[in-house]
Amino acid sequence: MKNIFTCIFLLSGLFQSSANGQTVDVSSWVNWKKYAAANDTLKAPAPGEKRVVFFGNSITESWAKIDSSFFNENHYLDRGISGQTTSQMLIRFRQDVIDLKPYLVVIMAGINDIAENAGPIALNDVFGNIVSMIQLAQVNNIKVIISSVLPANTFPWRRQLKPADEVIQLNSMLKSYCQENNITYADYYPLMVDEMKGLDKRYTLDGVHPNFEGYQIMDGLVQESIKKLLQ
């Protein structure tokens, strides 16, 4: 519940800015329009169909572009939005996940919170937002795979931050929660980290986003978890 109140607090701050004379488009902040048309034209799952949605930020959004065959061949839906934090993702979770009636959702989130894309936020609140997504999925009978945050020791757009240890800490929190609650955890981190606690240069474009080789590593790991849950 705490993380839901966090989102309400963030939104109230936006509305206060509007009241103080600044026009704020909350819809644009959450970006409900990004997949609205695609969602509207999407038919309900056919009998026996087990729909899979990938939900996340730019790493997820780029996954379907750079590694398109993985999504096309498996008929996976991509609902990633570049730059988004867990607070934004939590608010659009109903439209871009629940309303699509998936059997399974793969959630990757947290790196943009650590990058302070929406301002500083405590890791406990980031973790709480992700837990709320899990709980929303579960109450709607949607199975969940939680992805580890990928390694990062720098941000090209915010070089003053040193994210490596926060990534490790958030991953530890997520992994423990998944183990304690029998939730599948896709742990990409140890397969892709280098000796500097960053994303191995063989697998990245900029130290944060994977290249095709990086996505190939992720494909194999998450596909194994998906197949187990679909059986």
Backbone as CSV, one residue per row, in Angstrom:
resi,resn,N_x,N_y,N_z,CA_x,CA_y,CA_z,C_x,C_y,C_z
1,MET,0.820,-1.203,0.000,0.000,0.000,0.000,0.859,1.260,0.000
2,LYS,2.009,1.201,0.668,2.845,2.398,0.788,3.221,2.945,-0.578
3,ASN,3.560,2.039,-1.531,4.002,2.499,-2.834,2.862,3.083,-3.645
4,ILE,1.634,2.595,-3.413,0.489,3.203,-4.078,0.320,4.631,-3.594
5,PHE,0.498,4.846,-2.273,0.431,6.197,-1.735,1.564,7.061,-2.281
6,THR,2.719,6.439,-2.561,3.827,7.181,-3.161,3.418,7.753,-4.507
7,CYS,2.728,6.936,-5.312,2.263,7.407,-6.620,1.249,8.524,-6.466
8,ILE,0.334,8.376,-5.477,-0.657,9.415,-5.236,0.039,10.709,-4.838
9,PHE,1.084,10.594,-4.023,1.846,11.773,-3.601,2.501,12.446,-4.800
10,LEU,3.086,11.629,-5.684,3.729,12.193,-6.867,2.723,12.913,-7.745
11,LEU,1.568,12.297,-7.921,0.546,12.925,-8.743,0.015,14.193,-8.101
12,SER,-0.133,14.177,-6.771,-0.624,15.377,-6.096,0.356,16.525,-6.276
13,GLY,1.659,16.191,-6.313,2.662,17.218,-6.563,2.523,17.805,-7.949
14,LEU,2.189,16.947,-8.920,1.981,17.444,-10.271,0.773,18.365,-10.337
15,PHE,-0.308,17.978,-9.670,-1.508,18.805,-9.684,-1.275,20.123,-8.956
16,GLN,-0.436,20.086,-7.886,-0.124,21.316,-7.170,0.642,22.268,-8.079
17,SER,1.539,21.704,-8.901,2.268,22.548,-9.852,1.305,23.228,-10.803
18,SER,0.277,22.461,-11.232,-0.727,23.042,-12.114,-1.481,24.155,-11.412
19,ALA,-1.817,23.925,-10.125,-2.556,24.930,-9.362,-1.735,26.194,-9.164
20,ASN,-0.413,26.040,-9.174,0.466,27.194,-8.991,0.750,27.924,-10.303
21,GLY,0.031,27.537,-11.342,0.158,28.265,-12.596,0.917,27.544,-13.678
22,GLN,1.437,26.344,-13.382,2.148,25.569,-14.377,1.223,24.471,-14.888
23,THR,1.027,24.408,-16.175,0.183,23.376,-16.753,0.967,22.076,-16.872
24,VAL,0.433,21.019,-16.238,1.091,19.724,-16.254,0.136,18.701,-16.852
25,ASP,0.569,17.997,-17.882,-0.236,16.962,-18.514,0.159,15.620,-17.916
26,VAL,-0.629,15.151,-16.945,-0.319,13.904,-16.269,-0.369,12.736,-17.258
27,SER,-1.301,12.819,-18.211,-1.414,11.762,-19.214,-0.109,11.609,-20.002
28,SER,0.525,12.735,-20.318,1.798,12.679,-21.042,2.899,12.118,-20.153
29,TRP,2.863,12.466,-18.869,3.876,11.977,-17.933,3.825,10.456,-17.827
30,VAL,2.626,9.919,-17.767,2.461,8.469,-17.696,2.578,7.839,-19.086
31,ASN,2.204,8.603,-20.115,2.247,8.184,-21.520,1.281,7.037,-21.799
32,TRP,0.028,7.226,-21.391,-1.011,6.257,-21.701,-1.215,6.111,-23.204
33,LYS,-0.932,7.165,-23.971,-1.212,7.147,-25.406,-0.255,6.250,-26.194
34,LYS,0.888,5.946,-25.607,1.923,5.205,-26.335,1.366,3.941,-26.991
35,TYR,0.632,3.142,-26.230,0.126,1.869,-26.755,-1.399,1.834,-26.823
36,ALA,-2.046,2.982,-26.674,-3.512,3.008,-26.625,-4.132,2.421,-27.889
37,ALA,-3.656,2.829,-29.051,-4.234,2.337,-30.301,-3.974,0.844,-30.474
38,ALA,-2.762,0.416,-30.174,-2.433,-1.011,-30.290,-3.271,-1.842,-29.331
39,ASN,-3.478,-1.325,-28.129,-4.291,-2.045,-27.146,-5.745,-2.136,-27.602
40,ASP,-6.244,-1.059,-28.180,-7.646,-1.029,-28.610,-7.920,-2.031,-29.730
41,THR,-6.935,-2.247,-30.580,-7.135,-3.156,-31.715,-6.780,-4.604,-31.375
42,LEU,-6.228,-4.830,-30.199,-5.825,-6.174,-29.796,-7.052,-6.988,-29.395
43,LYS,-7.230,-8.113,-30.026,-8.358,-8.972,-29.691,-8.107,-9.696,-28.376
44,ALA,-9.171,-10.139,-27.740,-9.038,-10.929,-26.518,-8.307,-12.227,-26.835
45,PRO,-7.567,-12.786,-25.885,-6.876,-14.049,-26.152,-7.852,-15.131,-26.603
46,ALA,-7.449,-15.899,-27.591,-8.264,-17.016,-28.062,-8.284,-18.103,-26.991
47,PRO,-9.289,-18.968,-27.010,-9.325,-20.075,-26.034,-8.033,-20.878,-26.075
48,GLY,-7.419,-21.044,-24.942,-6.172,-21.786,-24.856,-4.930,-20.958,-25.103
49,GLU,-5.092,-19.716,-25.571,-3.940,-18.851,-25.812,-3.362,-18.354,-24.490
50,LYS,-2.051,-18.399,-24.391,-1.369,-17.923,-23.183,-0.507,-16.718,-23.564
51,ARG,-1.119,-15.566,-23.511,-0.480,-14.322,-23.926,0.618,-13.914,-22.944
52,VAL,1.734,-13.408,-23.487,2.869,-12.957,-22.675,3.149,-11.495,-23.004
53,VAL,3.219,-10.667,-21.962,3.523,-9.253,-22.113,4.852,-8.937,-21.432
54,PHE,5.735,-8.244,-22.146,6.965,-7.715,-21.558,6.705,-6.255,-21.208
55,PHE,6.919,-5.908,-19.949,6.556,-4.589,-19.431,7.785,-3.941,-18.814
56,GLY,8.128,-2.730,-19.286,9.334,-2.129,-18.739,9.629,-0.754,-19.304
57,ASN,10.926,-0.452,-19.369,11.402,0.864,-19.807,12.072,0.737,-21.180
58,SER,13.089,1.559,-21.441,13.726,1.553,-22.766,14.413,0.233,-23.076
59,ILE,14.894,-0.465,-22.059,15.543,-1.754,-22.293,14.524,-2.742,-22.856
60,THR,13.309,-2.697,-22.333,12.242,-3.547,-22.861,11.762,-3.042,-24.213
61,GLU,11.567,-1.722,-24.338,11.092,-1.167,-25.613,12.056,-1.502,-26.749
62,SER,13.344,-1.369,-26.503,14.342,-1.633,-27.545,14.505,-3.123,-27.836
63,TRP,14.124,-3.953,-26.878,14.250,-5.400,-27.043,13.497,-5.858,-28.296
64,ALA,12.264,-5.378,-28.457,11.432,-5.796,-29.592,11.897,-5.181,-30.909
65,LYS,12.724,-4.148,-30.833,13.242,-3.516,-32.048,14.564,-4.144,-32.479
66,ILE,15.484,-4.277,-31.545,16.808,-4.806,-31.850,16.776,-6.318,-32.052
67,ASP,15.910,-6.983,-31.319,15.823,-8.445,-31.357,14.397,-8.844,-31.738
68,SER,13.919,-8.302,-32.847,12.511,-8.422,-33.221,12.060,-9.861,-33.437
69,SER,12.944,-10.711,-33.937,12.536,-12.085,-34.223,12.120,-12.821,-32.951
70,PHE,12.740,-12.499,-31.831,12.383,-13.136,-30.554,10.928,-12.865,-30.224
71,PHE,10.483,-11.632,-30.442,9.092,-11.276,-30.142,8.146,-11.778,-31.226
72,ASN,8.527,-11.638,-32.482,7.645,-12.042,-33.571,7.400,-13.545,-33.586
73,GLU,8.444,-14.312,-33.429,8.317,-15.767,-33.501,7.530,-16.334,-32.320
74,ASN,7.611,-15.655,-31.183,6.916,-16.149,-29.992,5.596,-15.425,-29.720
75,HIS,5.291,-14.438,-30.559,4.049,-13.659,-30.423,3.960,-12.958,-29.062
76,TYR,5.107,-12.484,-28.580,5.137,-11.736,-27.334,4.764,-10.278,-27.595
77,LEU,4.129,-9.664,-26.618,3.773,-8.245,-26.706,4.787,-7.425,-25.922
78,ASP,5.243,-6.335,-26.496,6.187,-5.438,-25.832,5.459,-4.170,-25.419
79,ARG,5.533,-3.842,-24.136,4.936,-2.620,-23.610,5.962,-1.840,-22.779
80,GLY,7.144,-1.662,-23.367,8.177,-0.853,-22.730,8.093,0.587,-23.189
81,ILE,8.410,1.513,-22.281,8.452,2.938,-22.634,9.766,3.535,-22.134
82,SER,10.507,4.108,-23.053,11.816,4.663,-22.744,11.744,5.710,-21.640
83,GLY,12.677,5.613,-20.709,12.833,6.623,-19.673,11.959,6.449,-18.455
84,GLN,11.038,5.481,-18.477,10.054,5.424,-17.400,10.611,4.861,-16.099
85,THR,10.091,5.429,-15.029,10.383,4.969,-13.674,9.286,4.007,-13.223
86,THR,9.499,3.371,-12.080,8.508,2.432,-11.564,7.205,3.127,-11.188
87,SER,7.255,4.385,-10.789,6.029,5.114,-10.457,5.151,5.285,-11.695
88,GLN,5.762,5.642,-12.814,5.017,5.761,-14.066,4.486,4.405,-14.523
89,MET,5.300,3.395,-14.402,4.895,2.057,-14.820,3.734,1.532,-13.989
90,LEU,3.776,1.788,-12.698,2.703,1.323,-11.817,1.369,1.949,-12.205
91,ILE,1.387,3.223,-12.563,0.142,3.905,-12.916,-0.445,3.356,-14.225
92,ARG,0.394,2.956,-15.170,-0.128,2.454,-16.442,-0.229,0.928,-16.478
93,PHE,-0.028,0.269,-15.357,-0.012,-1.192,-15.320,-1.356,-1.789,-15.740
94,ARG,-2.450,-1.143,-15.344,-3.754,-1.687,-15.713,-3.962,-1.638,-17.223
95,GLN,-3.709,-0.479,-17.821,-3.966,-0.334,-19.252,-3.059,-1.215,-20.094
96,ASP,-1.761,-1.261,-19.750,-0.788,-1.909,-20.629,-0.458,-3.346,-20.235
97,VAL,-1.056,-3.823,-19.138,-0.867,-5.230,-18.763,-2.212,-5.886,-18.451
98,ILE,-2.848,-5.484,-17.377,-4.052,-6.182,-16.907,-5.133,-6.243,-17.983
99,ASP,-5.403,-5.120,-18.625,-6.484,-5.066,-19.614,-6.206,-5.901,-20.863
100,LEU,-4.960,-6.322,-21.055,-4.614,-7.146,-22.208,-4.861,-8.626,-21.946
101,LYS,-5.252,-8.970,-20.731,-5.602,-10.350,-20.347,-4.466,-11.344,-20.598
102,PRO,-3.249,-11.010,-20.185,-2.159,-11.960,-20.423,-2.188,-13.117,-19.425
103,TYR,-1.552,-14.192,-19.822,-1.312,-15.311,-18.900,-0.108,-15.006,-18.021
104,LEU,0.848,-14.230,-18.605,2.131,-13.991,-17.952,2.649,-12.605,-18.290
105,VAL,3.246,-11.933,-17.309,3.924,-10.665,-17.540,5.375,-10.776,-17.093
106,VAL,6.278,-10.261,-17.924,7.707,-10.170,-17.600,8.002,-8.711,-17.284
107,ILE,8.356,-8.426,-16.041,8.562,-7.050,-15.592,10.050,-6.764,-15.442
108,MET,10.504,-5.689,-16.085,11.864,-5.193,-15.879,11.774,-3.721,-15.535
109,ALA,12.247,-3.359,-14.346,12.065,-1.983,-13.883,13.107,-1.635,-12.836
110,GLY,13.346,-0.324,-12.688,14.176,0.154,-11.584,15.379,0.978,-11.968
111,ILE,15.948,0.746,-13.156,17.191,1.448,-13.483,16.964,2.952,-13.631
112,ASN,15.799,3.362,-14.141,15.551,4.798,-14.310,15.257,5.496,-12.986
113,ASP,14.783,4.754,-12.007,14.638,5.314,-10.658,16.019,5.592,-10.068
114,ILE,16.921,4.620,-10.249,18.291,4.790,-9.760,18.970,5.950,-10.484
115,ALA,18.601,6.161,-11.744,19.133,7.289,-12.520,18.459,8.606,-12.170
116,GLU,17.461,8.556,-11.281,16.738,9.751,-10.816,16.052,10.482,-11.970
117,ASN,15.485,9.713,-12.908,14.797,10.329,-14.040,13.612,11.178,-13.615
118,ALA,12.977,10.807,-12.502,11.864,11.597,-11.968,12.242,12.226,-10.629
119,GLY,13.541,12.364,-10.385,14.027,12.905,-9.126,14.452,11.793,-8.184
120,PRO,15.116,12.147,-7.093,15.576,11.136,-6.135,14.407,10.341,-5.557
121,ILE,14.638,9.051,-5.340,13.633,8.169,-4.751,14.361,7.086,-3.970
122,ALA,13.844,6.739,-2.814,14.463,5.704,-1.982,14.302,4.342,-2.647
123,LEU,15.311,3.488,-2.489,15.237,2.153,-3.073,14.056,1.364,-2.521
124,ASN,13.714,1.587,-1.257,12.558,0.894,-0.681,11.273,1.245,-1.427
125,ASP,11.173,2.480,-1.895,9.985,2.886,-2.644,10.000,2.310,-4.058
126,VAL,11.173,2.217,-4.659,11.295,1.565,-5.968,10.872,0.102,-5.842
127,PHE,11.419,-0.562,-4.841,11.067,-1.950,-4.568,9.569,-2.083,-4.316
128,GLY,9.006,-1.180,-3.543,7.586,-1.215,-3.237,6.721,-1.070,-4.474
129,ASN,7.127,-0.199,-5.401,6.375,-0.044,-6.650,6.360,-1.347,-7.451
130,ILE,7.494,-2.025,-7.481,7.568,-3.292,-8.213,6.720,-4.354,-7.526
131,VAL,6.756,-4.391,-6.202,5.910,-5.331,-5.459,4.433,-5.058,-5.744
132,SER,4.052,-3.792,-5.843,2.662,-3.471,-6.157,2.270,-3.994,-7.536
133,MET,3.179,-3.910,-8.504,2.889,-4.479,-9.824,2.691,-5.989,-9.718
134,ILE,3.542,-6.638,-8.943,3.398,-8.081,-8.739,2.036,-8.401,-8.142
135,GLN,1.656,-7.669,-7.117,0.397,-7.930,-6.432,-0.800,-7.660,-7.338
136,LEU,-0.731,-6.602,-8.157,-1.801,-6.327,-9.109,-1.924,-7.461,-10.127
137,ALA,-0.796,-7.974,-10.576,-0.835,-9.103,-11.510,-1.455,-10.329,-10.845
138,GLN,-1.023,-10.635,-9.655,-1.482,-11.844,-8.983,-2.978,-11.812,-8.698
139,VAL,-3.501,-10.666,-8.278,-4.929,-10.578,-7.974,-5.758,-10.711,-9.255
140,ASN,-5.117,-10.504,-10.402,-5.788,-10.683,-11.689,-5.385,-11.999,-12.367
141,ASN,-4.824,-12.906,-11.572,-4.477,-14.259,-12.043,-3.473,-14.242,-13.196
142,ILE,-2.541,-13.298,-13.133,-1.479,-13.199,-14.126,-0.176,-13.679,-13.486
143,LYS,0.467,-14.647,-14.111,1.754,-15.113,-13.604,2.818,-14.051,-13.872
144,VAL,3.881,-14.068,-13.059,4.872,-12.991,-13.092,6.287,-13.549,-13.184
145,ILE,7.094,-12.917,-14.025,8.548,-13.079,-13.994,9.133,-11.709,-13.700
146,ILE,9.942,-11.629,-12.653,10.647,-10.396,-12.321,12.068,-10.482,-12.856
147,SER,12.464,-9.492,-13.628,13.808,-9.439,-14.197,14.741,-8.674,-13.270
148,SER,15.954,-9.168,-13.155,16.954,-8.392,-12.441,17.236,-7.103,-13.204
149,VAL,17.652,-6.080,-12.483,18.146,-4.857,-13.118,19.503,-5.185,-13.730
150,LEU,19.727,-4.731,-14.951,21.008,-5.014,-15.600,22.134,-4.227,-14.932
151,PRO,23.357,-4.733,-14.997,24.488,-4.001,-14.425,24.632,-2.617,-15.052
152,ALA,25.062,-1.668,-14.243,25.373,-0.315,-14.741,26.261,0.367,-13.714
153,ASN,27.347,0.952,-14.160,28.192,1.731,-13.243,28.312,3.192,-13.660
154,THR,27.531,3.561,-14.707,27.471,4.961,-15.121,26.227,5.167,-15.972
155,PHE,25.779,6.420,-16.043,24.665,6.791,-16.918,25.160,7.853,-17.894
156,PRO,25.075,7.622,-19.193,25.525,8.630,-20.157,24.817,9.968,-19.995
157,TRP,23.571,9.945,-19.503,22.798,11.179,-19.356,22.880,11.778,-17.949
158,ARG,23.581,11.111,-17.026,23.712,11.631,-15.665,24.991,11.057,-15.042
159,ARG,26.112,11.540,-15.532,27.392,10.921,-15.206,27.843,11.138,-13.765
160,GLN,27.197,12.069,-13.068,27.612,12.301,-11.686,27.156,11.185,-10.745
161,LEU,26.215,10.371,-11.188,25.706,9.285,-10.349,26.578,8.038,-10.498
162,LYS,26.677,7.283,-9.407,27.430,6.031,-9.390,26.460,4.914,-9.005
163,PRO,25.819,4.269,-9.996,24.689,3.397,-9.703,25.013,1.955,-9.344
164,ALA,26.254,1.518,-9.485,26.558,0.088,-9.423,26.056,-0.577,-8.148
165,ASP,26.331,0.021,-7.000,25.958,-0.617,-5.733,24.455,-0.576,-5.487
166,GLU,23.787,0.482,-5.975,22.328,0.532,-5.829,21.656,-0.529,-6.691
167,VAL,22.213,-0.796,-7.863,21.696,-1.870,-8.704,21.808,-3.201,-7.972
168,ILE,22.948,-3.455,-7.373,23.160,-4.699,-6.620,22.175,-4.795,-5.461
169,GLN,21.984,-3.698,-4.750,21.079,-3.708,-3.600,19.632,-3.963,-4.017
170,LEU,19.176,-3.288,-5.063,17.805,-3.494,-5.514,17.617,-4.921,-6.014
171,ASN,18.578,-5.449,-6.728,18.484,-6.835,-7.189,18.407,-7.804,-6.019
172,SER,19.158,-7.531,-4.972,19.104,-8.389,-3.784,17.715,-8.371,-3.159
173,MET,17.110,-7.202,-3.082,15.757,-7.079,-2.532,14.746,-7.839,-3.390
174,LEU,14.854,-7.684,-4.701,13.921,-8.348,-5.609,14.091,-9.865,-5.570
175,LYS,15.329,-10.313,-5.572,15.590,-11.756,-5.551,15.065,-12.391,-4.277
176,SER,15.296,-11.738,-3.151,14.805,-12.275,-1.873,13.287,-12.337,-1.857
177,TYR,12.634,-11.287,-2.351,11.172,-11.272,-2.384,10.650,-12.411,-3.255
178,CYS,11.267,-12.606,-4.407,10.821,-13.671,-5.307,11.013,-15.044,-4.673
179,GLN,12.133,-15.255,-4.007,12.378,-16.542,-3.347,11.366,-16.790,-2.230
180,GLU,11.059,-15.745,-1.475,10.145,-15.890,-0.346,8.697,-16.071,-0.780
181,ASN,8.362,-15.629,-2.012,6.974,-15.651,-2.465,6.756,-16.531,-3.693
182,ASN,7.729,-17.385,-3.977,7.611,-18.362,-5.064,7.297,-17.690,-6.405
183,ILE,8.059,-16.648,-6.706,7.924,-15.910,-7.960,9.187,-16.139,-8.788
184,THR,9.022,-16.319,-10.071,10.167,-16.565,-10.946,11.006,-15.300,-11.093
185,TYR,12.312,-15.455,-10.932,13.255,-14.342,-11.015,14.240,-14.621,-12.142
186,ALA,14.245,-13.775,-13.161,15.169,-13.908,-14.286,16.420,-13.095,-13.980
187,ASP,17.482,-13.774,-13.629,18.683,-13.093,-13.135,19.714,-12.947,-14.255
188,TYR,19.584,-11.874,-15.017,20.528,-11.585,-16.097,21.869,-11.063,-15.563
189,TYR,21.819,-10.471,-14.390,22.967,-9.709,-13.878,24.291,-10.486,-13.930
190,PRO,24.377,-11.689,-13.330,25.692,-12.352,-13.301,26.207,-12.771,-14.667
191,LEU,25.319,-12.873,-15.639,25.735,-13.261,-16.983,26.275,-12.097,-17.794
192,MET,26.018,-10.868,-17.314,26.304,-9.696,-18.138,27.191,-8.660,-17.454
193,VAL,27.571,-8.891,-16.208,28.358,-7.910,-15.459,29.848,-8.068,-15.768
194,ASP,30.583,-6.951,-15.699,32.034,-7.001,-15.872,32.721,-6.805,-14.525
195,GLU,34.035,-6.724,-14.543,34.815,-6.633,-13.303,34.644,-5.288,-12.601
196,MET,34.072,-4.302,-13.281,33.840,-2.988,-12.689,32.379,-2.805,-12.234
197,LYS,31.643,-3.912,-12.146,30.227,-3.908,-11.765,29.361,-3.133,-12.764
198,GLY,29.859,-3.087,-14.004,29.098,-2.456,-15.078,28.627,-3.491,-16.077
199,LEU,27.924,-3.052,-17.099,27.459,-3.937,-18.158,28.624,-4.235,-19.098
200,ASP,28.935,-5.507,-19.254,30.055,-5.941,-20.087,29.959,-5.284,-21.468
201,LYS,31.058,-4.697,-21.922,31.056,-3.946,-23.181,30.713,-4.820,-24.384
202,ARG,30.837,-6.139,-24.234,30.448,-7.035,-25.328,28.938,-7.033,-25.538
203,TYR,28.205,-6.606,-24.519,26.750,-6.757,-24.544,25.988,-5.430,-24.525
204,THR,26.671,-4.322,-24.747,26.000,-3.036,-24.553,26.321,-2.019,-25.635
205,LEU,25.417,-1.082,-25.796,25.611,0.042,-26.710,26.250,1.231,-26.002
206,ASP,25.870,1.430,-24.735,26.256,2.649,-24.028,26.515,2.448,-22.543
207,GLY,26.633,1.213,-22.090,26.844,0.939,-20.678,25.559,0.716,-19.900
208,VAL,24.420,0.935,-20.544,23.116,0.751,-19.891,22.195,-0.139,-20.729
209,HIS,22.161,0.111,-22.044,21.241,-0.597,-22.932,21.960,-1.735,-23.648
210,PRO,21.340,-2.909,-23.719,21.990,-4.032,-24.403,22.050,-3.833,-25.913
211,ASN,23.034,-4.450,-26.530,23.077,-4.594,-27.983,22.439,-5.942,-28.343
212,PHE,22.513,-6.321,-29.603,21.883,-7.576,-30.020,22.454,-8.767,-29.258
213,GLU,23.767,-8.782,-29.058,24.395,-9.890,-28.329,23.902,-9.942,-26.884
214,GLY,23.693,-8.770,-26.295,23.160,-8.729,-24.939,21.751,-9.289,-24.861
215,TYR,20.929,-8.901,-25.822,19.555,-9.406,-25.838,19.525,-10.909,-26.092
216,GLN,20.489,-11.413,-26.843,20.546,-12.856,-27.064,20.779,-13.606,-25.749
217,ILE,21.625,-13.057,-24.896,21.836,-13.640,-23.573,20.524,-13.640,-22.792
218,MET,19.822,-12.532,-22.827,18.573,-12.386,-22.095,17.486,-13.300,-22.660
219,ASP,17.452,-13.438,-23.991,16.478,-14.324,-24.636,16.510,-15.724,-24.035
220,GLY,17.707,-16.286,-24.011,17.844,-17.668,-23.567,17.388,-17.871,-22.134
221,LEU,17.744,-16.925,-21.275,17.400,-17.060,-19.856,15.909,-16.900,-19.619
222,VAL,15.320,-15.846,-20.179,13.908,-15.599,-19.905,13.023,-16.613,-20.626
223,GLN,13.457,-17.079,-21.795,12.652,-18.063,-22.533,12.524,-19.365,-21.746
224,GLU,13.581,-19.753,-21.102,13.528,-20.953,-20.266,12.502,-20.793,-19.143
225,SER,12.476,-19.616,-18.515,11.534,-19.371,-17.437,10.097,-19.304,-17.967
226,ILE,9.913,-18.671,-19.125,8.576,-18.572,-19.714,8.027,-19.947,-20.029
227,LYS,8.824,-20.798,-20.643,8.370,-22.137,-21.022,7.925,-22.934,-19.800
228,LYS,8.645,-22.811,-18.702,8.260,-23.522,-17.485,6.912,-23.055,-16.970
229,LEU,6.670,-21.759,-17.030,5.422,-21.224,-16.512,4.245,-21.471,-17.459
230,LEU,4.515,-21.623,-18.733,3.449,-21.877,-19.696,3.007,-23.338,-19.722
231,GLN,3.843,-24.227,-19.223,3.513,-25.640,-19.244,2.339,-25.937,-18.294
